[in-house]
């Protein structure tokens, strides 16, 4: 069991580290260029791998916590581990949904039939339903990160559903939706990195630890807002 888990962990770290770098390449290359498209596809693939492996790790951790720890755990330890695994599981769902939404928006453009596929609707519904559950669970445990991301995930699901079913789209609105969703996936990627890597880096400074968790969301939200304002003005002209 431990061998399987460690193998998955190394694969998750490799995919996650690759995604941290690949996230910036489409930003660097000119939109629509071959390099932009290729780096974007590579980012999507590694994010799917990271999310898939993260899901398997979470489920193993939830089902076999003591086998993986190699000892009997106290009730408090089990509760903390459960919270961590559920957070990672929700981050994986958030990652898959945002990346898939961004990809389908790019493929569909003005025609949104693909966004209304049952598989994609199920992902958005799962994100919306699980979000408040995670937030409430985080509130009972006083875990700020769970509250924030449970709420954020539910809001994203509402935004994706609204875009998928709204009556009409303005010209090039799909561009803004695609880029916003990609930034959303980047928020999930960097939050996962700081939530687990930052915990070790800032283990003795709780305020810095919390800031490293929240900062990607703040920067991402500001970036999305500025992006929408910029492109809305550009397309209006």
N, C-alpha and C positions, 0 to 999 in steps of 0.2 A: 504493500500500500504506500509506504513512504517513498519507495523508488518511483512509483508512478507519479506521485504528487510532486516530487522534486523535478522529474522530467518535465512535467507540465509547467512548473514554476519557471524553469530556465527558458522554456519556449515562450512563456508569457512575457518574461523580462526582455527577451530578444525582440519579440514582435512589438512590445510597447516602446522600447528604446528606438526601434526603427521608425515607428509612427511619430515619435517626438521630433525626429529630424525631417521625415517626409512631409509632415504637415506644412512646413515652410516652403518647400520647393514649388508647389503650384502658385504660391504667392509671389515668388521671385520671377518665375517665367511668365511671359506674355499670355494673357487669357486667349484660349483657342489654338495656341501653338502646339506642336507635337510634344514638346517637352512638358508643357503644362498638362496635357491630357495623360501622358504616360506616367508622370509623377503623381498625378491625382489618382489614377487607377491603382498604382502601387500602394499609395496611402490607404485607399479603401480596402485592398486585399489584406494588408497587415493589421488593419483595425478589426476586420472580421476575425482574423486569426486570434488576435489578442482578446477579443470579446468572447469567442468560442472557448478558448482555453481558460479564460477567467471564469466562465460559467461552470466548466467542469471542476475547476479547483474549488469554487464556492460550494457546489453540491457535495463534493467529497468531504470538505471541511464541516459541512452541516450534518452529514450522515455519520462520519467517523472522526469526531474531534479528538477523542482520547487515543485512538489508534495512531493518528498523525502526531499527536503530542508525545506519545510514548510513555504516558503516565496517567494516573487518575487525576482529573481536574475538579476543582471545587465548583460549586454552583455559580459563584461570582465569575470565575474564569470562563466557564461555559457560556455564560450570558454575554460576556465581552467578545468572545470568539464568534458567537452567533451573530452579534450586531455587525462585526467586521465582515463576516461572510455574506450577510444579507446586503450590506452596502456594496460590496464588490459585485454581487449578483445583479443588483439594480444598476450599477454603473455599466455592466456588460449589456444589459437590456437597453439602457440609454444610448450606448455607443452604437449598437446594431441598428436601432430605430433611426437615429439621426443620420448615420452614414447611408442607410438604405433610402431614407427620404431624400437626401441630397442627390443621390444617384438617380432615383426615379424622376425627380423634378427636372434634372438635366436631360434625361431621355425623353420625357413627355413634353416639356416646354409648355405650349398653350393647351395641348390635349392632355387632360389629367386622368384618363381612364386607368392608367397603370397605378396611380396613387390610390385608387379605390378597389384594388385587388384585396381579396379576403385576407391573404397573408399579411399584407401591410396594415390593413385595418386592425387585425388582431394584435400586431405589435404596438400600434398607437393606443389601442384600448388597454393593453396590459400595462403600458407606461402610465396611462392616466389613472388606472385603478390602483396599481401598486404604489404610486407616488404618495398619496395621502396616508396609506397604511404605513409606509416607511417613515413618513414624517411623524405620525402619531407614536410609532414605536421609538423613534429617536427622542421624542418629547418625554416619554415615560422613563427613558434611560439618561436623560439630559445630555444627549449626543447631538450637538449643534449641526454637525455635518449631515447627519441623516435627515434632520428637519429641512435644511436648506435644499438638499438634492431631491428629497421626496417632493417638495413644493415645486422646485424647478422642473423636474421631470413631468409633473402633471400639467404645468403651464405650457411646456413644449408640446406635449401631446395635444392640448387644446389648439395651439397654434397650427400644428400640422394638419389636424382635422379640419380646421377652419379653411386653411388654404386649399385642401383637397376638395372641399365641397362648396366653396363660395361661388356665387352665381357667375361672376365674370372676373377676368384678370386684366389688369392694365398692361400696356405694352412692355415687354421685357421684365415683368414682375418676377418671372421664373428665375431670372439671373440673381435677383436679390435673395429669393428664397433658397436657391442652391448655395450661395455663398454663406448665408446666415446659418444654414444647417451644417455646413462644413465647419464653421467656426464653433458651433455647438458641440460637434464631435471632438474638436480640439480641446474644448473646455473639459470634457469628460476624460480625455487622455491625460492632460496635464494635472487634473485634479487627482486622478488615480496615482500618478507619479509622486505628487507631493503628499498625498494621504498616507502612502506607505514608505516612500523614500524620505519625505520630509519629516516623518515621525522619528526617524533615526537621526537626521541632521539636526533637528531642533528639539531633541528629547527633553532637554532641561529647561526650555523656555516655552511655556504653554502658549503665550500670546503669539510668538513667532510661528509656532506650529499651526495654530488656528488661522493665522494670516496666510500661510502658505497654502492652506486648503481652500480658502475663500477667494484669494487673489485671482486665480484663473477665471472664475465666474465673473468677477467684477470687470476685469480687463476685457473678457469676451463680450459681456453685455454692452460695454461702452463701444467696442469695435463694431458690433452689430448695429447699434444705434447710428453711429457715424456713417457706416456703410450704407444703410438704408437712406439716410439723408442725402448722401453724395449721389447715389445712383438714381434716386427719385428725381432730383434736380436735373441730372444729366439726361434722363429719359424724357423728362417733361420738355426740355429744349429740343 
